[in-house]
Amino acid sequence: MRGRKPLPKELLQLRGTDRKDRDRPASVSGEKIQLADVGKCQVSGLQSATRRTRDIYWRTVRKVAALGMLEESFLSQIFFYAVEYDHFMTCCEDIRKRGAIIPGEDKNGNTILFPNPAVAQRNKALEMLLKIGSNFGFSPVDKQRIRVDAEDPKDKKMKAFFAAIYEDNDEGEIDDQ
């Protein structure tokens, strides 16, 4: 796909720029969590997280709920996002404080320069932020793209895969296709 990612349907509706000729499926496949119900969006590990992580989590949950794109399955991904975001900010603070290059000594007592390990950790945290935000469905556009692919009538294997995930079937039989 070329160009920028298409905006989610809910965001276009909020802006007042949605058009019927460019209609796309909703980005939320489950039940939407309303902004008034955000206080019930607890995930395990949130209480033991740092204050900044909790702040990032609640701010992100409120933002996604205000857009009308929050569902329960997003909560753990938002938590992971908040943890990585906090780690990214901690690394940035360390780099600002100590610099990208740290002076040290070798075995002989000579002064040598070492790269600050926080630089590599910051880059890894940024990579994880982007993966969580895009590849794992945190981005409503990516979730919408998955749903569109599943709705393709030519791709029966993909349709069967999503049907197996979302159906509550107590028969215990697996449908081979």
C-alpha positions in Angstrom: 0.0 0.0 0.0 1.3 3.4 -0.9 0.7 6.7 0.8 -0.5 7.3 4.3 -2.7 4.9 6.2 -6.4 5.6 5.9 -8.0 7.2 8.9 -10.4 5.0 11.0 -14.1 5.4 10.4 -14.7 6.8 13.9 -12.1 9.5 13.5 -13.7 10.6 10.2 -17.1 10.7 11.9 -15.7 12.9 14.7 -14.2 15.3 12.2 -17.4 15.3 10.1 -15.5 14.2 6.9 -16.9 10.7 6.5 -18.5 9.9 3.2 -20.8 7.0 2.2 -18.9 6.4 -1.0 -15.7 5.8 1.0 -17.2 3.9 3.9 -15.0 1.4 5.7 -15.7 -1.1 8.5 -15.6 0.0 12.1 -12.2 -0.5 13.8 -13.8 -2.1 16.8 -15.0 -5.6 16.4 -16.1 -6.2 20.0 -18.2 -4.1 22.4 -17.0 -0.5 22.6 -16.0 0.8 26.0 -17.5 4.3 26.5 -15.6 7.2 28.1 -17.8 7.0 31.2 -16.8 3.4 31.8 -13.0 4.0 31.5 -12.5 3.6 35.3 -13.3 -0.1 35.0 -10.4 -0.7 32.6 -8.0 -2.3 35.0 -5.4 -4.7 33.8 -3.1 -6.9 35.9 0.3 -5.3 36.6 -1.1 -1.8 36.6 -1.0 -1.3 40.3 2.7 -2.4 40.5 3.7 -0.1 37.6 5.4 3.3 38.1 3.3 6.4 38.5 4.3 7.7 35.0 3.3 4.3 33.4 -0.1 4.5 35.1 -0.5 8.1 33.9 0.4 7.2 30.3 -2.0 4.2 30.5 -5.0 6.2 31.7 -4.4 9.1 29.3 -4.2 6.7 26.4 -7.3 4.7 27.5 -9.3 8.0 27.8 -8.0 9.2 24.4 -8.9 5.9 22.6 -12.3 5.7 24.4 -13.1 9.4 23.4 -12.5 8.4 19.8 -15.0 5.5 20.2 -12.3 2.9 19.3 -11.7 1.2 22.7 -12.5 -2.4 23.3 -11.5 -4.7 26.1 -8.9 -6.6 24.0 -6.9 -3.3 23.6 -6.3 -2.8 27.3 -3.4 -5.1 27.7 -1.8 -3.7 24.6 -2.3 -0.2 25.9 -0.6 -1.3 29.2 2.4 -2.7 27.3 2.6 0.5 25.3 2.6 2.6 28.5 5.4 0.4 30.0 7.5 0.8 26.9 6.8 4.5 26.7 7.9 5.0 30.3 11.0 3.0 29.7 11.7 5.1 26.6 11.3 8.3 28.6 13.6 7.0 31.4 16.3 6.2 28.8 16.0 9.7 27.4 16.4 11.2 30.8 19.5 9.1 31.4 21.0 10.2 28.1 20.2 13.8 28.8 21.8 13.5 32.3 24.9 11.4 31.5 25.3 12.0 27.7 25.4 9.5 24.8 29.1 8.8 25.5 30.2 7.9 29.1 33.9 8.2 30.2 35.3 5.1 31.9 38.6 3.3 32.6 40.0 0.1 31.1 42.1 -2.5 33.0 45.2 -0.4 32.8 43.5 2.7 34.2 43.4 4.5 30.9 40.4 6.7 30.3 38.3 5.5 27.5 34.8 6.4 26.2 31.9 3.9 26.3 28.6 4.3 24.5 25.8 4.9 27.0 23.7 1.7 27.2 20.6 3.8 27.6 20.9 4.7 23.9 20.5 1.1 22.8 17.7 0.6 25.3 15.9 3.7 24.1 16.1 2.5 20.5 14.8 -0.9 21.5 11.9 0.7 23.5 11.1 2.9 20.5 11.0 -0.2 18.3 8.7 -2.0 20.7 6.4 1.1 20.9 6.1 1.1 17.1 5.4 -2.6 17.0 2.8 -2.5 19.7 1.2 0.5 18.2 1.1 -0.9 14.7 1.7 -4.6 14.4 -0.3 -5.9 17.3 -3.6 -4.1 16.7 -3.2 -1.1 18.9 -3.6 1.1 15.9 -7.3 1.1 14.8 -6.2 1.3 11.2 -4.2 -2.0 11.5 -7.2 -3.7 13.2 -9.5 -2.4 10.4 -7.1 -3.8 7.8 -7.2 -7.2 9.5 -11.0 -7.2 9.5 -11.1 -6.1 5.8 -8.8 -9.0 4.9 -11.0 -11.4 6.8 -14.1 -10.2 4.9 -12.5 -11.0 1.5 -14.8 -13.7 0.0 -12.0 -15.1 -2.0 -9.8 -15.9 1.0 -11.8 -18.7 2.7 -8.8 -19.8 4.9 -8.6 -16.4 6.4 -12.3 -16.2 7.0 -12.3 -19.7 8.7 -9.4 -18.6 10.9 -11.2 -15.5 12.2 -14.5 -17.5 12.5 -12.6 -20.0 14.7 -11.3 -17.2 16.9 -14.5 -15.3 17.4 -17.0 -18.2 17.6 -17.8 -19.7 20.9 -18.2 -23.4 19.9 -18.5 -26.0 22.6 -18.4 -28.9 20.2 -14.6 -29.2 20.5 -14.3 -30.2 16.8 -11.8 -28.5 14.6 -12.8 -27.7 11.0 -10.0 -28.7 8.6 -9.8 -26.5 5.5 
